[in-house]
Amino acid sequence: MDHSDVNPDQGPVLVMGYDQAPSSQAALRVAADLARRMSAAHLHVVHAANLRDYPIDPDSADWEAQAEATWNAERDQVHTLLADLATPWTYHLEHMDPTRLITALCDEHNALMIIIGTRGEGSAAILSRLLERSVSHALLRTGHRPVLIVPEHGDDRTRGNAHQNTSRHRPVSSMP
């Protein structure tokens, strides 16, 4: 259920850019936690279809069907990750530039903020930085809304894995 029957104009709106990257899944958990804490927030999860959604061989007889299977799997993954979210949310899949799509949805719903994951780390992320423009940088450069950029492991606190304070400094007390 994508909760699209709920009026998104009630309470704050959060827009979250989503893809299959682990950092995107972390960002989705952070966005869900924010929506939960805002109680009446409506979360819009957005995926801009791109060539990474398609199989490598464009001459494959089932090229479109494979892309459709990828989109269905991604939508199912979002539904699974948001299954326990009591606040309203909507999943959007569009064939459009991700920056323009996120910006348009923010403008349409007067979104409070944008939540997006980083590209991650490692050689694949380096190659991605060289070949593709950064959606998060484009949103920061051209947008007029706050952008929360979540690293791959940026959701540790939302999963109950908050890091303990390992500082050697002792807390300061005003009591003698």
N, C-alpha and C positions, 0 to 999 in steps of 0.2 A: 504494500500500500504506500503510495507516495504522498498521501495527505494533501493532495491538490484541491480538495473540497473545502479546505480551511481558508478563511480570509487572511491573506498575508499582510494586510494593512493594519492588523491588530498587533501592536507591539513592535519591537525592533526587528529589523531584517538583517541577516548575515548572508553573505554570498561567498561560497567556497569553490575554488577551482580544483578540479579533480582529474587524475589520470591513474594509471596502473602503478606508478612509482611508490616505493615504500614511504617516502617522505609525504606523499599525497595522502596515504592512509593515516599517517600520524597527524597530518593537518586536519583530516576529517574527524578524528577522535577529539582533537582540540576544539574544532568548531562545534561539535556536538556537546562538549563539556560547556563551552560558552553559552550555547543556546539553552542548555539545561539550567545554568546559573541565572540566565535572564528570564526564565520561566515562560514568558509569553513570546519569545523570539521565534521567528520563522526562518529556518535554514534552507537556503537554495544551494544545492550541489550541482555544479556545472561541469560538463565535459565537452570540449570542443574537439570534434572528430578530426583526426589528422592521419598522415600517411603511416605513422607507427601502429595504427589500429588495423592496417591491412597486411595481408601476407606479403612476403618478399617478391614472389613471382606474379607480376600483373597479368600474365597470360594464363594463369590458372583458371580453369573453367568455373570454379566456385569462389573466385576472388571476393565478390560482394558478400556471398554467404559467410565466408570466413570472417570478414569485417563485422558483419551483423552478429556473429557468434561472439566476437570479442566485445562488442558493445553490450550484448545481453549479459555476458559474464561480469563485466564491470558494473552494470546496473545491479545485478544480483549481489555483488560484493558490497556495494553501497547499502543496499537493503539489509544485508546481514549486519554490517557495522552499525547501522542506525536502528536496528530492531527494537532496542529498549528505550529509544528516545521518545519521551512523552510529548515533547513540543512538536509543532508542525514542521514538516520539511517537504521539499519537492526536488526531484531529480530532473535535470535538463540535459539533453544531448542535442547539439546543433553542429552543422557543418559551417563553421565560421572561425575567423581568427580569434584565438582565445582571449586576447586583450580586449578586443571590441565586444566579444560576447559577454564577458564579465562586466565590463563598463556599462553596456546597454542594460543588462539585468539590474545592476546597481541603480542606474538612473530610473528605470521603470518602477522599481520598488522602494526607492529612496533608502538604500541600504546604509546601515550604520558603519559597517566595515567589510573588508575582504580578507579571507583567510586562504593562504596558498602554501604549498610545500616547496622546498628547495629542490634543486636538481639532484642532490645527493653528492656522493663522493666517489672517487675511483676513476678508472680510465673511461668508462662509459659516460660519466658526467662531464669529464674534460672534453671528450669528443662532442657531446651535446652542446657544450658552451661554445665550441668553435663553429658548429654548423647551424645552430638555431639561435634565434634571439630569445632573451630571457623574458618570460611573461611577468615575473615579479618586478624586474627592473622597468619594464614598459608601464606597468600599473603605477609604480612609484613616480615615474617621470611624467606620465600624462594624466593620471587620475587626480581626483579631488576628494578621495576618501582614504581613511587609514588602511594600511595593508599590514596584516600580521603574517610574517613569513616563518613557517615552522620547519625546523630541520628534521631529518629522518627519525631521530630519537627524541624529538621535542615534546612527545606526549607521555613521557615517563611518569610525570606527576598525575596525569589523568588516569593512568592504569594502576595507580597505587604504588608506584616504584619511586617515590620521591627520594632523592638522594639525601642521606643523612649529612649533617654538618660535621665535616671532618677537620674543621679548623682547629689549630692549636690554641687559639685565643679563647679565654674564658668569658662568659657573658658578664657584662658590667651590671652591678646591682647598686641601687641607691640605698639599700638597707645596710646598716653597720654589721 
